[in-house]
Amino acid sequence: MAASSLVERVREFIDARVIPAEAEVDHAAGAADQVYPPALLELREAARAEGLWNLFLDRRHGGALTPSEYAPLCIEMGRSLAAPASFNCAAPDTGNAEILAARGSDAQRAEFLEPLLEGRIRSAFSMTEPEVAGSDPTTMRTRAVRDGDGWRISGRKWFTTGAEGAGVVIVMAVTDPDGPRHQRCTLFVLPAGTPGLEVVRSIPVLGHDGFPGHCEVRYEDVRAEESMLLGGVGEAFAVAQERLRGGRLHHCLRAIGGAERALELLVARAREREIRGRKLAEYDSVGEAIATSRVEIEGARLLTLDAVAALEAGRPDADRAISIAKIAAPRAGGRVIDRAIQVHGALGVSGDSALTALAREARTQRLVDGADEVHRQVVAKAELRRDG
Ligand SMILES: Cc1cc2nc3c(=O)[nH]c(=O)nc-3n(C[C@H](O)[C@H](O)[C@H](O)COP(=O)(O)OP(=O)(O)OC[C@H]3O[C@@H](n4cnc5c(N)ncnc54)[C@H](O)[C@@H]3O)c2cc1C
């Protein structure tokens, strides 16, 4: 199927099925005894029946599309927070599936990747810790020490998205505290129910504590067999970096989709709301808000698609291009959503509008997978290295 017609099908599915159900999904609670809330399960079954499933999966890993073919679909999915999971294309499952496909053993792929791709389980990626800066993972404290022919892991993580109810958790731990800075950590794949792995709580984010939940997780003397290593000992940063590049671009693409949805809502509201005998759309300030939003969306789109192309082609400036997009797209998204909120008045900040969920997502996108400042450093360093 041509990627362009897939875009139309994904868009139609989102408009007809996902958007009408998104408030119910947003208010659904995460729970250990459910993989997905019922409202989301229905959407997933329908999307799968239409063949709109695992669209993120790269051709190299048995998927149908290339990253640049997936990009417009991912933009569409950004229009609703309930959309990515409807198509089995939600983080952190996407990144976890990619590293399991690229670096997992045959046994790990059979035990975790297959059920992930079939949608029978969810997964979590557990790296950030409360006591040390996530922006400098070389300071991580969670330790894995040798224990006979395996390992014992102890530590505390937080913001492990989706840990509650996940069938598998990939955890990063220090295995060689005195080793070279970027070879100190190792990844372990832990199945749900591993003794000592405890989900302590789900942490509300900007007041939202629903599905999928961003969890505090305690690891207390967790036994991990050698077969649970993902990649080699000391390879955690290298493997995570592979995962993060694509993950960052997915955030950017969804940010563009979120901005598109906000602009759609802004325009619809401006056309129908009347103030002092004139439609809002007739006010200069609203026209300016619409035009500025369109300019910012198109700028973010060009930068992000350039970064997708750079990553796909293995261009030497790919990391710089990704950092530029990661700074630009979530910021553009946040500004467009903010304008849409302003035009909506009180409705814009209420639970009756999709804008509040979009605003929450846009704001957190400036922190996750590298805060803006971290990406600015990457861009600045690249500029400073230039000749002349
Ligand atoms: C909704 C959500 C979901 C998340 N999901 C996951 C997950 O699934 N798994 C996981 O492991 N983590 C997850 N995280 C954590 C996320 O990756 C971290 O929040 C992020 O890496 C930043 O780390 P930190 O919060 O410790 O902030 P810190 O590292 O303490 O940084 C705080 C601030 O310091 C500033 N700063 C940082 N570095 C620099 C610099 N070089 N120069 C100047 N200023 C700087 C920035 O303003 C930054 O925001 C999630 C976070 C959120 C909000």
The ligand as a Gaussian input file, in Angstrom:
#p B3LYP/6-31G(d) Opt

LIG

0 1
 C        6.085000      12.569000      31.218000
 C        7.472000      12.041000      31.392000
 C        7.754000      10.743000      30.979000
 C        9.037000      10.207000      31.163000
 N        9.275000       8.898000      30.836000
 C       10.461000       8.351000      31.142000
 C       10.687000       6.941000      30.955000
 O        9.821000       6.210000      30.464000
 N       11.886000       6.407000      31.359000
 C       12.851000       7.174000      31.922000
 O       13.902000       6.636000      32.263000
 N       12.677000       8.518000      32.103000
 C       11.509000       9.107000      31.746000
 N       11.305000      10.450000      31.972000
 C       12.353000      11.255000      32.575000
 C       13.036000      12.195000      31.598000
 O       13.800000      11.478000      30.665000
 C       13.884000      13.165000      32.455000
 O       12.958000      14.009000      33.122000
 C       14.864000      13.981000      31.651000
 O       15.911000      13.165000      31.186000
 C       15.482000      15.110000      32.513000
 O       16.039000      14.579000      33.682000
 P       15.637000      15.180000      35.123000
 O       14.151000      15.219000      35.228000
 O       16.384000      14.414000      36.150000
 O       16.092000      16.666000      35.075000
 P       17.620000      17.229000      35.364000
 O       18.613000      16.387000      34.641000
 O       17.756000      17.413000      36.823000
 O       17.528000      18.607000      34.622000
 C       16.736000      19.687000      35.147000
 C       16.883000      20.885000      34.270000
 O       18.235000      21.322000      34.275000
 C       18.515000      21.995000      33.067000
 N       19.679000      21.381000      32.411000
 C       19.945000      20.073000      32.256000
 N       21.100000      19.886000      31.576000
 C       21.560000      21.114000      31.284000
 C       22.695000      21.601000      30.593000
 N       23.573000      20.744000      30.039000
 N       22.850000      22.956000      30.470000
 C       21.981000      23.812000      31.037000
 N       20.872000      23.407000      31.692000
 C       20.661000      22.086000      31.829000
 C       17.268000      21.849000      32.178000
 O       16.478000      23.020000      32.285000
 C       16.566000      20.674000      32.796000
 O       15.182000      20.665000      32.536000
 C       10.034000      11.009000      31.751000
 C        9.757000      12.326000      32.135000
 C        8.482000      12.845000      31.963000
 C        8.207000      14.252000      32.401000

